[in-house]
Amino acid sequence: MAMSLFCYSSKSPSALQVIVDAIANQHKDIFEKKFLVSDICPAGSVQKEIALDYGFRANSFFLISYNEKLATIPSSVVIDLIKESIGIDDVLVLFENEELR
């Protein structure tokens, strides 16, 4: 099953990169093989508009997708790690860019 988590953050791309790198380093068992994290990018006009639909102001954007299709770690574990590390008020996570998580 393909899956993508679209992650929007109010943090700057450089500040967010530090946090995401730390998450990936602390949880290598998850992020080295089972999930892939895209590069952190500044939120463009489309990303900002999508985030605003959820009442969120985005400055940065990245994707998380399954790399190992048979991964036994549910996406909810990854979402919880992201929210705890970035800050619940500083991140918006959408499943397939449509469903709030």
Contacts in CASP RR format, 6 or more apart in sequence:
PFRMAT RR
TARGET T0000
AUTHOR 0000-0000-0000
METHOD contacts of the structure
MODEL  1
MAMSLFCYSSKSPSALQVIVDAIANQHKDIFEKKFLVSDICPAGSVQKEI
ALDYGFRANSFFLISYNEKLATIPSSVVIDLIKESIGIDDVLVLFENEEL
R
1 66 0 8 1.000
1 69 0 8 1.000
2 65 0 8 1.000
2 66 0 8 1.000
2 69 0 8 1.000
3 65 0 8 1.000
3 66 0 8 1.000
3 75 0 8 1.000
3 95 0 8 1.000
3 96 0 8 1.000
4 63 0 8 1.000
4 64 0 8 1.000
4 65 0 8 1.000
4 95 0 8 1.000
4 96 0 8 1.000
4 97 0 8 1.000
5 63 0 8 1.000
5 64 0 8 1.000
5 65 0 8 1.000
5 75 0 8 1.000
5 78 0 8 1.000
5 79 0 8 1.000
5 82 0 8 1.000
5 93 0 8 1.000
5 94 0 8 1.000
5 95 0 8 1.000
5 101 0 8 1.000
6 50 0 8 1.000
6 61 0 8 1.000
6 63 0 8 1.000
6 93 0 8 1.000
6 94 0 8 1.000
6 95 0 8 1.000
6 96 0 8 1.000
6 97 0 8 1.000
7 61 0 8 1.000
7 62 0 8 1.000
7 63 0 8 1.000
7 64 0 8 1.000
7 82 0 8 1.000
7 91 0 8 1.000
7 92 0 8 1.000
7 93 0 8 1.000
7 94 0 8 1.000
8 43 0 8 1.000
8 47 0 8 1.000
8 50 0 8 1.000
8 51 0 8 1.000
8 56 0 8 1.000
8 58 0 8 1.000
8 60 0 8 1.000
8 61 0 8 1.000
8 91 0 8 1.000
8 92 0 8 1.000
8 93 0 8 1.000
8 94 0 8 1.000
9 16 0 8 1.000
9 58 0 8 1.000
9 59 0 8 1.000
9 60 0 8 1.000
9 61 0 8 1.000
9 62 0 8 1.000
9 86 0 8 1.000
9 90 0 8 1.000
9 91 0 8 1.000
9 92 0 8 1.000
10 56 0 8 1.000
10 57 0 8 1.000
10 58 0 8 1.000
10 59 0 8 1.000
10 60 0 8 1.000
10 89 0 8 1.000
10 90 0 8 1.000
10 91 0 8 1.000
11 19 0 8 1.000
11 59 0 8 1.000
11 60 0 8 1.000
11 86 0 8 1.000
11 90 0 8 1.000
12 59 0 8 1.000
12 60 0 8 1.000
13 40 0 8 1.000
13 41 0 8 1.000
13 42 0 8 1.000
13 59 0 8 1.000
13 60 0 8 1.000
16 40 0 8 1.000
16 60 0 8 1.000
16 62 0 8 1.000
16 86 0 8 1.000
17 40 0 8 1.000
19 85 0 8 1.000
19 86 0 8 1.000
20 37 0 8 1.000
20 40 0 8 1.000
20 62 0 8 1.000
20 85 0 8 1.000
20 86 0 8 1.000
22 85 0 8 1.000
23 31 0 8 1.000
23 81 0 8 1.000
23 82 0 8 1.000
23 85 0 8 1.000
24 31 0 8 1.000
24 32 0 8 1.000
24 37 0 8 1.000
27 81 0 8 1.000
30 73 0 8 1.000
30 77 0 8 1.000
30 78 0 8 1.000
30 81 0 8 1.000
31 37 0 8 1.000
33 67 0 8 1.000
33 68 0 8 1.000
34 66 0 8 1.000
34 67 0 8 1.000
34 68 0 8 1.000
34 71 0 8 1.000
34 73 0 8 1.000
35 64 0 8 1.000
35 65 0 8 1.000
35 66 0 8 1.000
35 67 0 8 1.000
35 68 0 8 1.000
35 71 0 8 1.000
35 73 0 8 1.000
35 78 0 8 1.000
36 64 0 8 1.000
36 65 0 8 1.000
36 66 0 8 1.000
36 67 0 8 1.000
37 62 0 8 1.000
37 63 0 8 1.000
37 64 0 8 1.000
38 62 0 8 1.000
38 63 0 8 1.000
38 64 0 8 1.000
38 65 0 8 1.000
39 62 0 8 1.000
40 60 0 8 1.000
40 61 0 8 1.000
40 62 0 8 1.000
41 60 0 8 1.000
41 61 0 8 1.000
41 62 0 8 1.000
42 59 0 8 1.000
42 60 0 8 1.000
42 61 0 8 1.000
43 51 0 8 1.000
43 58 0 8 1.000
43 59 0 8 1.000
43 60 0 8 1.000
43 61 0 8 1.000
44 61 0 8 1.000
47 58 0 8 1.000
47 61 0 8 1.000
48 57 0 8 1.000
48 58 0 8 1.000
50 58 0 8 1.000
50 94 0 8 1.000
50 97 0 8 1.000
51 57 0 8 1.000
51 58 0 8 1.000
51 92 0 8 1.000
52 58 0 8 1.000
54 92 0 8 1.000
54 94 0 8 1.000
54 100 0 8 1.000
56 92 0 8 1.000
58 92 0 8 1.000
64 78 0 8 1.000
64 82 0 8 1.000
75 95 0 8 1.000
75 101 0 8 1.000
76 101 0 8 1.000
79 93 0 8 1.000
79 101 0 8 1.000
82 91 0 8 1.000
82 93 0 8 1.000
83 91 0 8 1.000
83 93 0 8 1.000
92 100 0 8 1.000
93 100 0 8 1.000
93 101 0 8 1.000
94 100 0 8 1.000
94 101 0 8 1.000
95 101 0 8 1.000
END
